[in-house]
């Protein structure tokens, strides 16, 4: 067996991704509840909430997209779906 053959099975992979989505949704919800944040402030707050929750976390374009949406008031008071 080659080391590249060592992977999570599909149910485990799905759970890992669902859990990661839930963590992201919760962080966005927390930051979105703070009125008047600029996109840069929302971006910084999201990164602060996420950086210790993932191995080798690096902020990417998704985080900027959600920070922009927070600053534009695009999120409702809905609960995370995952």
Secondary structure, 3 states (H helix, E strand, C coil): CCHHHCCCCHHHHHHHHHHHHHHHHHHHHHHHCCCCCCHHHHHHHHHHHHCCCCCCCCCCHHHHHHHHHHHCCCCCCCCCCC
